[in-house]
Amino acid sequence: GGERRNGTSTDDLPLVPPCSPILPPSPLRRPILGLALLSHLSTSRISQFHTMLEELSTSSNEEDKDILNDVYIRWPVELERSLMEGSYTKAWRAKSRAPRKEYEVLAEGLMSTIR
């Protein structure tokens, strides 16, 4: 479960936060969603990882139309696939191709479990 602080839990938050009808789309939305996927993967919350992917793939939001092809989403998906296939060398090499520096931090924790 998620951390409890002030009576709330991270488990209570939606896996894919809705887009604001008022604010313009954030250019950081996809990198943050990818980090959330990677966080689920690196903390062995595989069911949340797959639930979040399902929510993204069935989103009716125009902004999410091609989201599964986005590099920030595709990278943790391909990493998970490599791990599930047992292709640990491929997963290890993927770390050097992280789309953002922030991804490397979470990936490093994940990679320490497969050494």
C-alpha positions as CSV (number, residue, x, y, z in Angstrom):
1,G,0.0,0.0,0.0
2,G,0.8,3.6,-0.2
3,E,2.3,5.8,2.5
4,R,-0.2,7.2,5.0
5,R,0.2,10.9,5.7
6,N,-2.5,13.2,7.1
7,G,-5.1,10.5,6.7
8,T,-4.6,10.0,3.0
9,S,-2.9,7.2,1.1
10,T,-1.1,7.3,-2.3
11,D,-3.3,4.3,-3.1
12,D,-6.3,6.7,-3.0
13,L,-4.9,8.7,-5.9
14,P,-5.9,7.9,-9.5
15,L,-3.2,6.0,-11.4
16,V,-3.6,8.4,-14.4
17,P,-4.6,11.9,-13.2
18,P,-7.2,13.6,-15.3
19,C,-6.2,16.5,-17.5
20,S,-7.5,19.9,-16.5
21,P,-10.2,21.3,-18.8
22,I,-9.0,24.8,-17.8
23,L,-5.2,24.6,-17.8
24,P,-3.2,23.9,-20.9
25,P,-1.6,20.5,-21.1
26,S,1.7,20.3,-19.3
27,P,4.8,19.4,-21.3
28,L,5.9,17.3,-18.3
29,R,2.8,15.2,-18.2
30,R,4.2,12.3,-20.2
31,P,7.6,12.2,-18.5
32,I,5.9,12.2,-15.1
33,L,3.5,9.4,-16.2
34,G,6.5,7.4,-17.4
35,L,8.2,8.0,-14.1
36,A,5.1,6.8,-12.3
37,L,5.2,3.6,-14.5
38,L,8.9,3.1,-13.7
39,S,8.2,3.7,-10.0
40,H,5.5,1.0,-10.0
41,L,8.0,-1.3,-11.7
42,S,10.9,-0.6,-9.4
43,T,8.8,-1.2,-6.3
44,S,7.3,-4.5,-7.6
45,R,3.8,-3.0,-8.0
46,I,3.3,-4.9,-11.2
47,S,-0.5,-4.9,-11.0
48,Q,-0.5,-1.0,-10.7
49,F,1.9,-0.8,-13.6
50,H,-0.4,-2.8,-15.8
51,T,-3.5,-1.1,-14.6
52,M,-1.9,2.3,-15.4
53,L,-1.0,1.1,-18.9
54,E,-4.5,-0.1,-19.4
55,E,-5.9,3.3,-18.3
56,L,-3.6,5.1,-20.6
57,S,-4.4,2.9,-23.6
58,T,-8.2,3.3,-23.1
59,S,-8.1,7.0,-22.4
60,S,-10.6,9.1,-24.3
61,N,-8.5,12.2,-23.7
62,E,-7.2,13.6,-27.1
63,E,-3.9,14.4,-25.5
64,D,-3.4,10.6,-24.8
65,K,-4.2,9.5,-28.3
66,D,-0.7,8.2,-29.1
67,I,0.7,8.0,-25.6
68,L,1.8,4.4,-25.7
69,N,4.2,5.3,-28.6
70,D,5.7,8.1,-26.5
71,V,9.4,7.5,-25.6
72,Y,8.7,8.3,-21.9
73,I,6.0,5.7,-21.7
74,R,7.5,3.2,-24.1
75,W,10.9,3.0,-22.2
76,P,9.5,1.6,-18.9
77,V,7.2,-0.7,-20.9
78,E,10.1,-2.1,-22.9
79,L,12.2,-2.4,-19.7
80,E,9.4,-4.4,-18.0
81,R,9.1,-6.6,-21.1
82,S,12.8,-7.4,-21.0
83,L,12.6,-8.2,-17.3
84,M,9.6,-10.5,-17.7
85,E,11.4,-12.3,-20.6
86,G,14.4,-12.8,-18.4
87,S,16.5,-10.6,-20.8
88,Y,18.5,-9.0,-18.0
89,T,21.4,-8.0,-20.1
90,K,18.9,-6.1,-22.4
91,A,17.3,-4.5,-19.4
92,W,20.7,-3.5,-18.0
93,R,21.7,-1.9,-21.4
94,A,18.4,0.0,-21.5
95,K,19.4,1.9,-18.4
96,S,22.0,3.8,-20.4
97,R,19.3,4.9,-22.9
98,A,16.9,6.3,-20.3
99,P,14.9,9.2,-21.8
100,R,15.6,11.5,-18.9
101,K,18.1,11.7,-16.0
102,E,15.3,11.2,-13.5
103,Y,14.6,7.8,-15.0
104,E,18.1,6.6,-14.2
105,V,17.6,7.0,-10.5
106,L,14.6,4.7,-10.4
107,A,16.2,2.3,-12.9
108,E,19.3,2.1,-10.8
109,G,17.3,0.8,-7.9
110,L,15.5,-1.7,-10.1
111,M,18.8,-2.9,-11.7
112,S,20.3,-3.5,-8.2
113,T,17.7,-6.2,-7.8
114,I,18.8,-8.1,-10.9
115,R,22.6,-8.0,-10.3
